[in-house]
Amino acid sequence: MKKFYERKIEDLERALEDNPNDANLHKELGNVFYRTEALYLALEAYKTSLHIQPDFFEAQYNLGNVYFKLRKPWRAIIAWMEALILNPKLENARFNIGFAYFNLGEYDDALLEFKRAAKINPSVDTYFYQGMCHFELGNYRQACDDYLRALDVDPDNEEVLYNMGNALYEEGEFEEAHGYYTRAKNLNPEDHLCANNIADCLLSLGKVEEASDMIQETLDNNPDFAPAHCTKAEILLKQGRVDEAIEEFHEVMKLTGAIRKDSQENLLHKYASDMVASLKENS
């Protein structure tokens, strides 16, 4: 594959010697550089293409892709917006702007862009990410509505089913959440996080023994899965087995290691640590 791209670059460079003002050749060269991770060379090739042909929306769109991959999301957003000025129906650019905003934590702006993208192309992804934005904004019922739209398009989408479970769980709809988590797990039996969430739903429904069986099966398959140890600790507390619960919380702390800022491990580690301190204080 490397030799293929090397030959492709050589062919394009030879063609550019004869046609240095061919914007499409510069764009194609940028595409090859992009695929080979030569991102700064890709950047220059796309800029050259646009210098020759300022209304070349494909080069403008690809310029945004390079900036995003270079972890310059604001420059990527600007580049994609300029591509949309050149071609307002460029759904990928609209979606990418939403995705960039989403990764920046700008969920209101992201939601607006995903809605605009859905008007151009009502796809699983445009509905799914509308739901994700609503979820992050705490609008769980609206998230469910968007996930249902996504499932109308693709009923067996594991990621949508899983996140539908998350939104229903936050709404306190544990029975329905259990159903969606189960559908997701049936599509991927090795999904330990999904199994853990099923156990959590069972526990919330008061089905302690069923929850215990599910979480033990999860831990048998993945003994180092910290969320499952946390759920097991909660089950043990429900059963009045405080000392064993403390041992499980200690295991969570050991598996999550040093606290890392803004991470799930950080939240899990802190929760386990706080629970240990509280249980010891009250014992």
C-alpha positions, -999 to 999 in steps of 0.1 A, spaced: 0 0 0 29 24 8 44 19 -26 10 25 -42 7 59 -26 43 67 -34 36 60 -71 4 80 -69 23 110 -55 50 107 -82 23 105 -109 5 136 -96 37 156 -92 46 148 -128 12 158 -139 15 191 -120 48 199 -138 28 200 -170 -3 216 -154 8 236 -124 -25 256 -123 -48 225 -122 -67 230 -90 -81 194 -91 -46 179 -94 -35 198 -62 -67 186 -45 -60 150 -55 -24 154 -42 -38 167 -9 -61 137 -7 -31 113 -10 -11 132 16 -41 131 39 -45 93 35 -8 88 43 -10 111 74 12 137 58 -12 163 71 8 195 67 16 186 31 -21 179 26 -28 213 41 -5 231 16 -19 212 -13 -55 221 -5 -45 258 1 -28 258 -33 -59 243 -49 -80 271 -34 -56 298 -44 -60 287 -80 -98 281 -77 -113 299 -47 -148 284 -52 -135 248 -52 -158 235 -23 -143 200 -22 -108 214 -15 -123 237 11 -142 208 28 -110 187 28 -91 216 43 -115 214 73 -109 177 76 -71 183 79 -75 210 105 -98 187 126 -73 159 124 -45 183 134 -67 190 165 -75 226 154 -113 223 157 -121 260 154 -101 263 122 -119 232 109 -153 247 117 -144 279 98 -131 259 68 -163 238 68 -185 269 71 -167 284 41 -173 251 22 -211 254 30 -211 289 16 -198 274 -16 -222 245 -15 -251 248 10 -262 212 5 -229 198 17 -244 176 45 -210 162 55 -197 197 63 -228 205 83 -225 172 103 -188 177 108 -193 212 123 -218 197 147 -194 169 156 -166 195 162 -189 216 185 -199 184 203 -163 175 210 -157 210 222 -186 206 247 -207 233 228 -238 212 229 -264 239 220 -244 248 189 -238 212 180 -275 204 183 -284 232 159 -259 219 133 -271 183 136 -307 195 131 -296 214 100 -277 183 88 -308 162 93 -328 184 70 -303 177 43 -300 140 51 -321 125 78 -297 97 88 -291 75 118 -260 97 127 -278 130 125 -306 118 148 -283 99 171 -261 130 177 -291 152 183 -300 127 210 -264 128 224 -266 166 226 -299 165 244 -285 139 268 -255 161 276 -278 190 281 -299 170 305 -329 168 282 -333 130 285 -369 127 272 -359 147 241 -329 125 237 -352 94 237 -373 110 210 -342 115 188 -329 80 195 -362 66 185 -360 84 152 -325 69 147 -339 34 155 -367 39 129 -339 41 103 -317 13 119 -336 -8 145 -305 -29 153 -280 -1 159 -262 -12 190 -248 22 199 -283 39 196 -299 11 216 -273 14 244 -277 52 246 -314 49 246 -310 28 277 -288 55 292 -315 82 286 -343 60 300 -322 51 330 -317 89 338 -355 93 335 -359 66 361 -375 42 335 -355 12 347 -377 -15 331 -376 2 297 -339 9 300 -333 -28 309 -351 -37 276 -329 -15 254 -297 -26 272 -307 -62 267 -313 -56 229 -279 -40 226 -262 -68 245 -279 -94 223 -262 -78 194 -228 -78 212 -226 -104 240 -191 -93 249 -203 -58 258 -194 -58 295 -205 -22 301 -240 -31 287 -241 -61 310 -231 -39 340 -259 -15 332 -284 -43 329 -274 -54 364 -277 -18 376 -313 -17 362 -322 -50 379 -308 -36 412 -329 -4 408 -360 -26 402 -353 -44 434 -343 -77 417 -312 -81 438 -305 -117 431 -308 -114 394 -285 -84 395 -260 -103 415 -260 -132 390 -256 -108 361 -227 -89 376 -209 -121 387 -211 -134 351 -197 -101 339 -168 -103 364 -161 -139 355 -156 -128 319 -137 -96 328 -124 -96 364 -106 -62 359 -137 -43 349 -140 -15 375 -176 -5 369 -188 -41 375 -169 -41 409 -187 -9 417 -221 -24 409 -212 -55 429 -204 -33 459 -238 -17 456 -255 -51 454 -235 -62 485 -247 -31 504 -283 -40 495 -277 -74 510 -263 -59 542 -227 -72 535 -209 -40 543 -174 -53 548 -175 -72 515 -188 -40 498 -159 -20 512 -135 -46 497 -152 -42 463 -149 -4 465 -112 -8 474 -109 -30 442 -125 -2 422 -99 23 436 -71 0 428 -82 -7 392 -89 30 384 -55 40 398 -44 76 402 -72 101 397 -71 116 362 -89 149 357 -121 149 336 -123 111 331 -147 84 339 -120 67 359 -117 98 380 -155 98 388 -155 61 396 -124 64 417 -138 94 437 -172 77 442 -155 45 455 -132 65 478 -161 86 492 -182 54 498 -154 37 517 -149 68 538 -186 71 545 -191 34 553 -161 33 576 -173 64 594 -208 49 599 -196 14 609 
